[in-house]
Amino acid sequence: MADYTLDSEDGRLDALRRMLTIREFDTKAGHYFADGEIPGFVHLYIGEEAVGVGTCAALEPDDYITSTHRGHGHCIAKGLDPDLMMAELFGKANGYCNGKGGSMHIADVDSGMLGANGIVGAGPPLAAGAALSIDHQGRDQVALAFLGDGATAQGQVHEAINMASTWDLPAIFLIENNQYGEATPVENQHNIDHLSDTAQAYDIPGITVNGMDIIAVYEAVKEARKRTRDGDGPTLIEAETYRYRGHYEGDEQNYRTDEELQKWKDRDPIDAFKQRLIDRDELTEEEFEVMQAEVEADIADAIEFAQDADLPAPEEAYDDMFNASVPEIEKFANRPLTDGGSNGGDSR
């Protein structure tokens, strides 16, 4: 499967390292956002690491994923470079989107990462389109869409699942049920016990797994990938997980209790997987501490890389918007304004 399949000892250790990398990356992202060095908003993936890593471990490197506004973990799980990711968060020119996308819009098509997205539920239609292209071209790939529990109520999500199931497209839809759509508990959003029950409307398998268990996620996605490559159509997977931080950094989180948060932290996916590897004699506490120190050093290097990088030039503001030249845009691109005002010329 992927370059860190959980069917091998090396792959399991790599997966643990990726989980640690996600947590350290987002911990530091939250810190530098609070300090005012990272613009915009950040939505952290801390607590959900088993879902992203378990999923991507079950995919082939050339498979596609679409992401969400909480996409840093998906990017790292898919193999994107934390240096370039951090540069993107800092708004720097050598970030994945030249500093123009920021936290919610990282994309790297060459890695199969078709983009994070600030629009709730926008990933499934993109994944369905990618799956349609795979089907038309006869390629041996799949397209997987990450979406949240809140997105499951979006009409475009159901349109995408309906199309993919009707045409037996090589698509997988993975709901990260982190228990809250912003501040609304999942039970107040939906009238079903499990979000995977939605699959019944489209006559495709619907599976709910423990999203704090990387192996459970991996096995479910691995089976779904096999099913869709066998020509049996999509699968809808719900991974029940939890975000330790607020919906966004700065969220007061008055919709949940400390006791609830601690209950989920007691099931921490990194701690659980680390202990599993120790019990299998594949890891020692000392080796884990070395791994953790290496990850911390890697993310410190990523921050230094981002801080030292250049900002995009103002005259590049209109680059990458269109495939071909657009005269109405070119006249603005040739006289960039940095103060948001008028330069006195005709702007019609």
Secondary structure in CASP SS format (residue, H / E / C, confidence):
PFRMAT SS
TARGET T0000
AUTHOR 0000-0000-0000
METHOD secondary structure of the structure
MODEL  1
M C 1.00
A C 1.00
D C 1.00
Y C 1.00
T C 1.00
L C 1.00
D C 1.00
S C 1.00
E H 1.00
D H 1.00
G H 1.00
R H 1.00
L H 1.00
D H 1.00
A H 1.00
L H 1.00
R H 1.00
R H 1.00
M H 1.00
L H 1.00
T H 1.00
I H 1.00
R H 1.00
E H 1.00
F H 1.00
D H 1.00
T H 1.00
K H 1.00
A H 1.00
G H 1.00
H H 1.00
Y H 1.00
F H 1.00
A H 1.00
D C 1.00
G C 1.00
E C 1.00
I C 1.00
P C 1.00
G C 1.00
F C 1.00
V C 1.00
H C 1.00
L C 1.00
Y C 1.00
I C 1.00
G C 1.00
E C 1.00
E H 1.00
A H 1.00
V H 1.00
G H 1.00
V H 1.00
G H 1.00
T H 1.00
C H 1.00
A H 1.00
A C 1.00
L C 1.00
E C 1.00
P C 1.00
D C 1.00
D C 1.00
Y E 1.00
I E 1.00
T E 1.00
S C 1.00
T C 1.00
H C 1.00
R C 1.00
G C 1.00
H H 1.00
G H 1.00
H H 1.00
C H 1.00
I H 1.00
A H 1.00
K H 1.00
G C 1.00
L C 1.00
D C 1.00
P H 1.00
D H 1.00
L H 1.00
M H 1.00
M H 1.00
A H 1.00
E H 1.00
L H 1.00
F C 1.00
G C 1.00
K C 1.00
A C 1.00
N C 1.00
G C 1.00
Y C 1.00
C C 1.00
N C 1.00
G C 1.00
K C 1.00
G C 1.00
G C 1.00
S H 1.00
M H 1.00
H H 1.00
I C 1.00
A C 1.00
D E 1.00
V H 1.00
D H 1.00
S H 1.00
G C 1.00
M E 1.00
L C 1.00
G C 1.00
A C 1.00
N C 1.00
G C 1.00
I C 1.00
V C 1.00
G C 1.00
A C 1.00
G H 1.00
P H 1.00
P H 1.00
L H 1.00
A H 1.00
A H 1.00
G H 1.00
A H 1.00
A H 1.00
L H 1.00
S H 1.00
I H 1.00
D H 1.00
H H 1.00
Q H 1.00
G C 1.00
R C 1.00
D C 1.00
Q C 1.00
V C 1.00
A E 1.00
L E 1.00
A E 1.00
F E 1.00
L E 1.00
G E 1.00
D C 1.00
G C 1.00
A H 1.00
T H 1.00
A H 1.00
Q C 1.00
G H 1.00
Q H 1.00
V H 1.00
H H 1.00
E H 1.00
A H 1.00
I H 1.00
N H 1.00
M H 1.00
A H 1.00
S H 1.00
T H 1.00
W C 1.00
D C 1.00
L C 1.00
P C 1.00
A E 1.00
I E 1.00
F E 1.00
L E 1.00
I E 1.00
E E 1.00
N E 1.00
N C 1.00
Q C 1.00
Y E 1.00
G E 1.00
E C 1.00
A C 1.00
T E 1.00
P E 1.00
V H 1.00
E H 1.00
N H 1.00
Q C 1.00
H C 1.00
N C 1.00
I C 1.00
D C 1.00
H C 1.00
L H 1.00
S H 1.00
D H 1.00
T H 1.00
A H 1.00
Q H 1.00
A H 1.00
Y H 1.00
D C 1.00
I C 1.00
P C 1.00
G E 1.00
I E 1.00
T E 1.00
V E 1.00
N E 1.00
G C 1.00
M C 1.00
D C 1.00
I H 1.00
I H 1.00
A H 1.00
V H 1.00
Y H 1.00
E H 1.00
A H 1.00
V H 1.00
K H 1.00
E H 1.00
A H 1.00
R H 1.00
K H 1.00
R H 1.00
T H 1.00
R H 1.00
D C 1.00
G C 1.00
D C 1.00
G C 1.00
P C 1.00
T E 1.00
L E 1.00
I E 1.00
E E 1.00
A E 1.00
E E 1.00
T C 1.00
Y C 1.00
R C 1.00
Y C 1.00
R C 1.00
G C 1.00
H C 1.00
Y C 1.00
E C 1.00
G C 1.00
D C 1.00
E C 1.00
Q C 1.00
N C 1.00
Y C 1.00
R C 1.00
T C 1.00
D H 1.00
E H 1.00
E H 1.00
L H 1.00
Q H 1.00
K H 1.00
W H 1.00
K H 1.00
D C 1.00
R C 1.00
D C 1.00
P H 1.00
I H 1.00
D H 1.00
A H 1.00
F H 1.00
K H 1.00
Q H 1.00
R H 1.00
L H 1.00
I H 1.00
D H 1.00
R C 1.00
D C 1.00
E C 1.00
L C 1.00
T C 1.00
E H 1.00
E H 1.00
E H 1.00
F H 1.00
E H 1.00
V H 1.00
M H 1.00
Q H 1.00
A H 1.00
E H 1.00
V H 1.00
E H 1.00
A H 1.00
D H 1.00
I H 1.00
A H 1.00
D H 1.00
A H 1.00
I H 1.00
E H 1.00
F H 1.00
A H 1.00
Q H 1.00
D H 1.00
A C 1.00
D C 1.00
L C 1.00
P C 1.00
A C 1.00
P H 1.00
E H 1.00
E H 1.00
A C 1.00
Y C 1.00
D C 1.00
D C 1.00
M C 1.00
F C 1.00
N C 1.00
A C 1.00
S C 1.00
V C 1.00
P H 1.00
E H 1.00
I H 1.00
E H 1.00
K H 1.00
F H 1.00
A H 1.00
N C 1.00
R C 1.00
P C 1.00
L C 1.00
T C 1.00
D C 1.00
G C 1.00
G C 1.00
S C 1.00
N C 1.00
G C 1.00
G C 1.00
D C 1.00
S C 1.00
R C 1.00
END
